[in-house]
């Protein structure tokens, strides 16, 4: 399993950034998958996303102010994937967004987890950049 973290400051108050960080918005901003549908299940939001040749359910939960999401089924690109989004106030009207993810690729490829972490870092960077430009 590989861990990746990206962090940056967004020109928005914590409440504004929290409102923007809806599950479907997060998946769209990451840029790898299209949204098929959003469902409420067992106290969580499940975003069913699709990409070339696969369908990926992502389960989103609020854990004490941290957005936590994971691949819900074993039939996706990862054998394990967990992500945490944390927001912390910086100063007047600015908020730090930190995205951490742990990934393990499902395919038995040489350096597979390293490749998965590289791809995941790019997705989290896309999310951060979307948040930054969304509040300029």
Buried (B, 14 or more C-beta within 10 A) or exposed (E): BBEBEBEBBBBBBBEBBBEBBBBBBBBBBBEBBEBEEBEEEEEBBBBBBEEEEEEBBBBBBEEEEEBBBBBBEEEBBBBBBBBBBBBEEEEEEBBBBBBBBBBBBBEEEEEBBEBBBEBBBBBBBBBBBBBBEBBE
